[in-house]
Each structure stands twice: as C-alpha cells, then as structure tokens.
Amino acid sequence: MTTLTEDMNRLHDRILDTDEDRRYLFRPKLTEMIERMEDAGERVPAGIRDLHEELTADAIEAQFDNMPV
C-alpha cells in the first residue's frame, strides 16, 4: 500500500467519524487527495469517488441552507 493510499484511508475514516451534517467540510481535502492519487497514476477507489460526489452535493445543499429568504 502506498503512502497516498494510506493517507486516503485515514482521511476516509476521519470523514466517516465526523457528524454527517459537517462531513462536507472535508470536500476540499478529499478533492486534493483524489487529484494527488490521479497525478501519481494510482487508482482512486469507486467508494472514494462516491463519497466525493456525496460531499459535493452536501456542500451545495449547505449553501442553500444559509441563503436568506
């Protein structure tokens, strides 16, 4: 297992250990880790990509939750 994979696994665990309503805050770091893995020619697991999509949707939703009416 490479260092990038180990770092990704730690980040994944940290995200899942965080309250669901705050997980989207990890999206920038997850994006960075995915890009680093891709740049290194490593395969990004489907579960990580799915988590990234989920965090992206949550981040977008959070923006609308804070909009004044």
C-alpha positions, -999 to 999 in steps of 0.1 A, spaced: 0 0 0 14 34 -10 16 64 13 -11 82 -8 -34 52 -3 -27 52 34 -33 89 36 -66 85 17 -77 57 40 -70 79 71 -90 108 55 -118 85 46 -120 72 82 -119 107 96 -147 118 73 -169 89 83 -162 96 120 -175 132 116 -211 141 121 -230 138 88 -240 175 88 -203 186 88 -187 160 65 -190 183 35 -163 205 51 -138 178 41 -146 181 4 -116 203 -5 -92 180 12 -108 149 -4 -106 167 -38 -69 174 -33 -62 138 -23 -80 124 -53 -61 147 -76 -28 136 -60 -36 100 -65 -46 106 -101 -14 126 -108 6 97 -93 -12 72 -116 -29 55 -88 -64 41 -90 -90 60 -69 -115 35 -54 -151 38 -65 -162 43 -29 -140 73 -26 -154 88 -57 -189 81 -44 -181 98 -11 -167 128 -31 -200 131 -50 -220 129 -18 -199 156 -1 -202 178 -32 -240 175 -31 -240 182 7 -218 213 2 -241 227 -25 -271 220 -2 -254 237 27 -250 269 6 -288 270 0 -295 264 37 -277 296 45 -294 318 20 -316 345 33 -353 343 23 
